[in-house]
Amino acid sequence: MSVWLPSAPCTPRSCIESKGSVTAVPRAVLRFVTVLVVVAAGAALTPVGKRIPAVAVRWWCRTIVRSAGIRLRITGTTTPTGGLLLVANHISWLDIPLLAAVRPARMLAKAEIRHWPVAGTLTAGSGALFIDRDRLRALPETVASIAGALRAGGAVAVFPEGSTWCGRAQGHFRRAVFQAALDAGVPVQPVGLHYLTDGAASTAPAFVGSDSLLTSVWRVVSTRGLVAEVEVGPTIAAGSHPDRRSLAHAAQTGVAGRPPHQDHCTSVAQTPVKIRRTARRRPVSVASMRIIRHTGTATARATSSPAADA
């Protein structure tokens, strides 16, 4: 069990709802098969992936999205060349091709993805950087690897929330990855991802909780009128923020674009914990005071550790 593991309160049962009309089954099947064929074609080209032009990679990623029956809208600024940390909110498996449609980059992915069929091969073959979320001691090494890739002039794409959310609510950006941008002296590019049906936020593409990948893909291809909006925010220049805390806050502000809806997810995440008070107070001994003081010091250390800062 991990000491620190990012999670969201979003679940398929409580968050995902159908908005917009459901497409006919034959059309959904056609979309499903087309998506699999396009992804398989990319997997077949994995051995020569590094030699494929960026333009071709962008076209392939946009084809995946459009094959699923989704209209794509990309707005905002142009991403610069050279070392760049791309950060975005995380909702769906579709987020990965959407980011690559903006600028092809090395993904930071959780280590478990290595063992996923097809997706694991694609991710590893693309040159992704992996993070083992069960080993906190490996975090500095992961940050150093990201910084090295950025110094070499490459782009690295990261989802700093550390977990997928349903799209109507958003998690807080973890700060550790922003240290890599500071160490490498490269800019940060915030990208906001939104999914809509009939002009309103849609949770249909969400890939949360116990949802399976095939279930999520089928839900996407069987929903009519889905639109993916990619808002590329202004680049945050290198050196414009003194520490990772302020840099993470600026990036999240740039990604949000619009305030998240206050719904079930947000209320669950922000529900205060009620402490039950006893009717009778007992006197506190000197020994108890020492224990409390020691516990408070340990808590302060824990909150300043890489686990809390990740």
C-alpha positions as CSV (number, residue, x, y, z in Angstrom):
1,M,0.0,0.0,0.0
2,S,1.4,3.4,-0.9
3,V,2.1,6.0,1.8
4,W,1.1,8.7,-0.7
5,L,-1.1,8.0,-3.6
6,P,-3.1,10.8,-5.4
7,S,-6.8,10.0,-5.7
8,A,-10.0,11.7,-6.6
9,P,-13.5,11.3,-5.1
10,C,-14.9,10.8,-8.6
11,T,-16.5,7.4,-9.4
12,P,-18.4,6.1,-12.4
13,R,-21.6,5.7,-10.4
14,S,-21.7,9.2,-8.8
15,C,-20.1,11.3,-11.5
16,I,-20.6,9.9,-15.0
17,E,-23.9,10.8,-16.7
18,S,-25.0,10.7,-20.3
19,K,-25.5,14.0,-21.9
20,G,-26.5,14.3,-25.5
21,S,-28.0,11.6,-27.7
22,V,-26.6,8.1,-27.9
23,T,-25.5,7.1,-31.4
24,A,-26.8,4.0,-33.1
25,V,-25.0,0.7,-32.2
26,P,-23.6,0.1,-35.7
27,R,-22.1,3.5,-35.8
28,A,-20.6,3.0,-32.3
29,V,-19.2,-0.3,-33.3
30,L,-17.6,1.2,-36.4
31,R,-16.0,4.0,-34.3
32,F,-14.8,1.5,-31.8
33,V,-13.1,-0.7,-34.4
34,T,-11.6,2.4,-36.2
35,V,-10.1,3.6,-32.9
36,L,-8.5,0.1,-32.3
37,V,-7.1,0.0,-35.9
38,V,-5.6,3.5,-35.6
39,V,-4.0,2.7,-32.2
40,A,-2.7,-0.6,-33.5
41,A,-1.1,1.2,-36.5
42,G,0.7,3.4,-34.1
43,A,1.8,0.4,-32.0
44,A,3.2,-1.2,-35.2
45,L,5.3,1.9,-35.8
46,T,6.6,2.1,-32.2
47,P,10.2,0.7,-33.1
48,V,10.7,3.7,-35.5
49,G,8.7,6.2,-33.3
50,K,11.6,8.5,-32.7
51,R,12.2,9.0,-36.4
52,I,8.6,9.9,-37.2
53,P,8.2,13.7,-37.8
54,A,6.2,15.7,-35.2
55,V,3.7,16.7,-37.8
56,A,2.8,13.0,-38.4
57,V,2.5,12.3,-34.7
58,R,0.1,15.3,-34.3
59,W,-2.0,14.0,-37.3
60,W,-2.1,10.5,-35.8
61,C,-3.2,11.7,-32.4
62,R,-5.9,13.9,-33.9
63,T,-7.1,10.9,-36.0
64,I,-7.5,8.9,-32.8
65,V,-9.8,11.6,-31.3
66,R,-11.8,12.1,-34.5
67,S,-12.1,8.3,-35.1
68,A,-14.0,8.2,-31.7
69,G,-16.5,10.6,-33.2
70,I,-15.2,13.7,-31.3
71,R,-14.9,17.1,-32.7
72,L,-11.6,18.8,-31.8
73,R,-11.1,22.5,-31.0
74,I,-7.6,23.8,-30.2
75,T,-7.4,27.4,-29.2
76,G,-4.8,29.7,-27.6
77,T,-1.1,30.3,-28.0
78,T,1.5,28.4,-30.0
79,T,3.9,26.2,-28.0
80,P,7.5,27.2,-28.2
81,T,10.3,25.0,-29.4
82,G,13.0,23.6,-27.1
83,G,12.7,22.3,-23.6
84,L,9.1,22.6,-22.3
85,L,7.0,21.3,-19.5
86,L,3.4,20.7,-20.6
87,V,0.9,20.5,-17.8
88,A,-2.8,19.8,-18.0
89,N,-5.8,18.7,-16.0
90,H,-6.6,15.0,-16.2
91,I,-10.0,13.6,-17.1
92,S,-9.7,10.8,-19.7
93,W,-7.4,8.5,-21.6
94,L,-8.2,10.9,-24.5
95,D,-6.1,13.5,-22.7
96,I,-2.9,11.9,-23.9
97,P,-3.5,12.2,-27.7
98,L,-5.0,15.6,-27.1
99,L,-1.8,16.9,-25.5
100,A,0.3,15.3,-28.3
101,A,-1.9,17.0,-30.8
102,V,-0.6,20.3,-29.3
103,R,3.0,19.2,-29.2
104,P,4.4,15.7,-29.2
105,A,6.1,15.1,-25.8
106,R,7.4,12.4,-23.6
107,M,4.7,11.5,-21.1
108,L,5.2,11.0,-17.4
109,A,3.2,7.9,-16.6
110,K,2.6,5.7,-13.6
111,A,4.7,2.6,-13.6
112,E,1.6,0.3,-13.7
113,I,0.9,1.3,-17.3
114,R,3.9,-0.7,-18.4
115,H,1.9,-3.9,-17.9
116,W,-1.3,-2.7,-19.7
117,P,-1.9,-4.5,-23.1
118,V,-1.3,-2.4,-26.1
119,A,-1.3,0.9,-24.2
120,G,1.8,-0.2,-22.2
121,T,3.7,-1.0,-25.4
122,L,2.7,2.3,-26.9
123,T,3.6,4.3,-23.8
124,A,7.0,2.6,-23.3
125,G,7.8,2.8,-27.0
126,S,7.1,6.5,-27.1
127,G,9.9,7.2,-24.7
128,A,7.7,7.9,-21.7
129,L,9.2,8.5,-18.2
130,F,7.7,6.4,-15.5
131,I,7.0,7.2,-11.9
132,D,6.6,4.5,-9.2
133,R,4.1,6.0,-6.9
134,D,4.7,3.3,-4.3
135,R,8.3,4.3,-3.8
136,L,8.6,7.8,-2.4
137,R,12.4,7.6,-2.3
138,A,12.4,7.3,-6.1
139,L,10.7,10.7,-6.5
140,P,14.0,12.8,-6.6
141,E,15.3,10.4,-9.2
142,T,12.2,10.9,-11.3
143,V,12.4,14.7,-11.0
144,A,16.0,14.5,-12.1
145,S,15.1,12.4,-15.1
146,I,12.4,14.9,-16.2
147,A,14.9,17.8,-15.7
148,G,17.5,15.9,-17.9
149,A,14.9,15.4,-20.7
150,L,14.0,19.1,-20.5
151,R,17.7,20.2,-20.6
152,A,18.1,18.1,-23.7
153,G,15.6,20.3,-25.5
154,G,12.6,17.9,-25.3
155,A,9.1,18.4,-24.2
156,V,7.6,16.5,-21.2
157,A,3.9,16.2,-20.6
158,V,2.6,15.8,-17.1
159,F,-0.8,15.6,-15.3
160,P,0.1,17.2,-11.9
161,E,-3.2,16.2,-10.3
162,G,-1.8,12.7,-10.2
163,S,-5.2,11.1,-10.9
164,T,-8.2,11.5,-13.2
165,W,-11.2,13.6,-12.3
166,C,-14.6,13.6,-13.9
167,G,-14.2,17.0,-15.6
168,R,-16.7,19.0,-13.5
169,A,-14.3,19.2,-10.6
170,Q,-10.5,19.5,-10.5
171,G,-7.8,18.4,-8.1
172,H,-4.8,20.4,-6.8
173,F,-1.5,20.4,-8.8
174,R,1.3,18.5,-7.0
175,R,4.4,20.5,-6.9
176,A,7.3,18.0,-7.4
177,V,7.3,18.0,-11.2
178,F,7.6,21.8,-11.3
179,Q,11.0,21.5,-9.6
180,A,12.2,19.8,-12.8
181,A,11.3,22.9,-14.8
182,L,13.1,25.1,-12.3
183,D,16.2,23.0,-12.3
184,A,16.3,22.8,-16.1
185,G,15.4,26.5,-16.6
186,V,12.6,25.9,-19.1
187,P,9.1,27.4,-19.5
188,V,5.9,25.8,-18.4
189,Q,2.9,25.5,-20.8
190,P,-0.5,25.2,-19.1
191,V,-3.1,23.3,-21.2
192,G,-6.8,23.2,-20.2
193,L,-8.8,20.1,-21.4
194,H,-12.6,20.2,-21.5
195,Y,-15.2,17.8,-22.9
196,L,-18.6,19.1,-23.9
197,T,-22.0,18.0,-25.3
198,D,-24.6,20.5,-26.3
199,G,-22.4,23.3,-25.0
200,A,-22.3,21.9,-21.4
201,A,-19.6,20.0,-19.6
202,S,-19.8,16.3,-20.2
203,T,-18.5,13.5,-18.0
204,A,-18.9,10.8,-20.7
205,P,-15.2,10.7,-21.6
206,A,-14.1,10.5,-17.9
207,F,-12.0,7.5,-16.9
208,V,-12.3,7.4,-13.2
209,G,-12.5,5.0,-10.2
210,S,-13.2,1.4,-11.1
211,D,-14.0,2.2,-14.7
212,S,-12.3,-0.2,-17.2
213,L,-10.6,1.2,-20.3
214,L,-12.9,-0.7,-22.7
215,T,-16.0,0.5,-20.9
216,S,-14.7,4.1,-21.1
217,V,-13.9,3.7,-24.8
218,W,-17.3,2.3,-25.6
219,R,-19.0,5.1,-23.7
220,V,-17.1,7.7,-25.7
221,V,-17.8,6.1,-29.1
222,S,-21.5,5.6,-28.3
223,T,-22.1,9.2,-27.3
224,R,-23.1,11.6,-30.0
225,G,-22.0,15.3,-30.2
226,L,-18.9,15.1,-28.0
227,V,-16.5,18.0,-28.4
228,A,-13.0,18.2,-27.0
229,E,-11.7,21.7,-26.3
230,V,-8.0,22.2,-25.8
231,E,-7.1,25.6,-24.5
232,V,-3.4,26.4,-24.7
233,G,-2.7,29.0,-22.1
234,P,0.1,31.6,-22.1
235,T,3.6,30.2,-21.5
236,I,5.0,30.7,-18.0
237,A,8.6,31.9,-18.7
238,A,11.5,30.3,-17.0
239,G,12.6,32.1,-13.9
240,S,9.3,34.0,-13.5
241,H,8.6,32.2,-10.3
242,P,11.1,31.7,-7.4
243,D,9.8,28.3,-6.2
244,R,7.8,25.3,-7.2
245,R,4.8,26.3,-5.0
246,S,4.2,29.5,-6.8
247,L,5.0,28.0,-10.2
248,A,2.4,25.2,-9.6
249,H,-0.2,27.7,-8.5
250,A,0.4,29.8,-11.6
251,A,0.2,26.7,-13.9
252,Q,-3.1,25.6,-12.3
253,T,-4.6,29.0,-12.7
254,G,-3.6,28.9,-16.4
255,V,-5.1,25.5,-16.8
256,A,-8.4,26.1,-15.1
257,G,-9.5,28.8,-17.6
258,R,-13.0,28.6,-16.2
259,P,-14.0,27.9,-12.6
260,P,-15.0,24.2,-12.0
261,H,-18.6,23.4,-11.3
262,Q,-19.4,22.9,-7.6
263,D,-20.9,19.4,-7.7
264,H,-20.9,16.1,-5.9
265,C,-17.2,15.6,-6.4
266,T,-16.1,19.0,-5.1
267,S,-18.4,18.7,-2.1
268,V,-17.0,15.3,-1.2
269,A,-13.4,16.5,-1.6
270,Q,-14.0,19.5,0.6
271,T,-16.3,18.0,3.2
272,P,-14.8,18.9,6.6
273,V,-14.1,16.1,9.1
274,K,-16.2,16.5,12.2
275,I,-14.4,15.8,15.5
276,R,-16.6,14.4,18.2
277,R,-15.9,16.0,21.6
278,T,-16.3,14.2,24.8
279,A,-18.5,15.6,27.5
280,R,-15.9,15.4,30.1
281,R,-12.3,16.7,29.8
282,R,-9.6,15.0,31.7
283,P,-6.5,16.8,33.0
284,V,-3.5,16.5,30.7
285,S,-0.4,15.2,32.4
286,V,3.1,16.4,31.7
287,A,3.9,13.1,30.0
288,S,0.9,13.5,27.7
289,M,2.1,17.0,26.9
290,R,5.4,15.6,25.8
291,I,3.7,13.1,23.6
292,I,1.6,15.8,22.0
293,R,4.6,18.0,21.4
294,H,6.6,15.1,19.8
295,T,3.6,14.2,17.6
296,G,3.3,17.8,16.4
297,T,6.9,17.9,15.4
298,A,6.6,14.6,13.5
299,T,3.5,15.9,11.7
300,A,5.4,19.1,10.7
301,R,8.1,17.0,9.2
302,A,5.7,14.8,7.3
303,T,4.0,17.8,5.7
304,S,7.3,19.2,4.5
305,S,8.4,15.8,3.1
306,P,8.5,14.9,-0.6
307,A,5.3,12.8,0.0
308,A,3.3,15.9,0.9
309,D,5.0,18.0,-1.7
310,A,4.7,15.6,-4.5
